[in-house]
Amino acid sequence: MNGTVSAAFSQTYAEARGKFVAAAEAAGLDVEVHPHPMIGRDGEALSMDVVRDGPADAASVLILSSACHGVEGFCGSGAQVALVGNAAHREAVRRSGVAVLYIHGLNPYGFSWWRRTTQENVDLNRNFHDFHRPLPRNTGYDEIAHLLVPSTWPPSAGVQAAQDDYIARHGLRAWQTAITAGQYDHPEGLFYGGRNPTWSQQTLRQVLRDHGQRCRQLGWIDLHTGLGPSGVGERIFACRDDAAALARVRGWWGAGVTSIYDGSSTSALLSGLMWLSAYEECPQAIYSGIALEYGTVPIGEVLDALRADQWLENHPEAGEPQREAIKRRVRDAFYTDTDAWKQRIVEQATEAMHQALTGLSAAA
């Protein structure tokens, strides 16, 4: 069983995309290709690929998406490939009457180049704003920006001491929140939300318009990694701060669903969230969603890997040995390349999908 599940996962973006397309074709499903304007790390074509399993006029649609944060796609793609290639799962989808929309590679550039960000150095899940309106100000990030991406890597003793002092005074949670909430004033920094819509944002909105404007119910499971205990999939409420929606989501996915709005999630309160586009592009639908956030390594290691990667992005003159070490550290922070971890990822994704199918069927 483990060997079968592991075969759904990949070592490169090109391999992952190839497996996803092959699984879809073997299932008799069409692949809708949205070509990306840039090329991948190995010279390969990049795209956001969409597969719909179910009728065009289905009353309920369920999205399963991967690689919002690029390098996290190694996990998400593996789950998608395993599900598309699972005949029992596809039969459950058919019986439910729900159309399932697999969106593979929301941020294919980051997936290929082992970055969390888009080619614009933007965190896609902080990029969903009306950019004609004032953007949020993250004063906590402003205070520590010079520490996060210092002039040298590894950080100097002085930078490390200042970081340790900040955490000692404010706590690790405050450090995490200041870094990850989203910021719009440091384009060469971390968790930058951008000043304009990215290619991925615009393309995803088009996919939602094409596939989500005819349904009455819309569900969404967005696959992520990097927070929480290794292999544990935290189910994070991914809707507006709405009590009725939270009750509905917990009715589908369990009382353990956490929320960034009440502090129960390992995630900080974020701005510019991707899932809010469901309300904007599919206003006729009742929307219910979660982020399925799988743990990998401790949060401090994750953040330090991202800091190193941003330093590398800002210093293209860095030598090849250091470059390779930093890139490997980034991938390892978001992808645990073991059979046992992959097995847990697929098991939990499958359970969450079937819970959503049940919830959407009952609501139809």
Sequence and secondary structure as in RCSB ss.txt:
>XXXX:A:sequence
MNGTVSAAFSQTYAEARGKFVAAAEAAGLDVEVHPHPMIGRDGEALSMDVVRDGPADAASVLILSSACHGVEGFC
GSGAQVALVGNAAHREAVRRSGVAVLYIHGLNPYGFSWWRRTTQENVDLNRNFHDFHRPLPRNTGYDEIAHLLVP
STWPPSAGVQAAQDDYIARHGLRAWQTAITAGQYDHPEGLFYGGRNPTWSQQTLRQVLRDHGQRCRQLGWIDLHT
GLGPSGVGERIFACRDDAAALARVRGWWGAGVTSIYDGSSTSALLSGLMWLSAYEECPQAIYSGIALEYGTVPIG
EVLDALRADQWLENHPEAGEPQREAIKRRVRDAFYTDTDAWKQRIVEQATEAMHQALTGLSAAA
>XXXX:A:secstr
 HHHHHTT  SSHHHHHHHHHHHHHHTT  EEEEEEEEE TTS EEEEEEEEES TT SEEEEEE  TTGGGHHH
HHHHHHHHHT HHHHHHHHHHT EEEEEE SSHHHHHHT SS TTS  GGG  S TTS     HHHHHHHHHHS 
SSSS  HHHHHHHHHHHHHH HHHHHHHHHS BSS TTSSSB  SS  HHHHHHHHHHHHHHSS SEEEEEEEEE
EEEEET EEEEE S S HHHHHHHHHHH TT B TTTT SSS   SS GGGHHHHH TTSEEEEEEEEEE S HH
HHHHHHHHHHHHHH TTS HHHHHHHHHHHHHHH   SHHHHHHHHHHHHHHHHHHHHHHHHH 
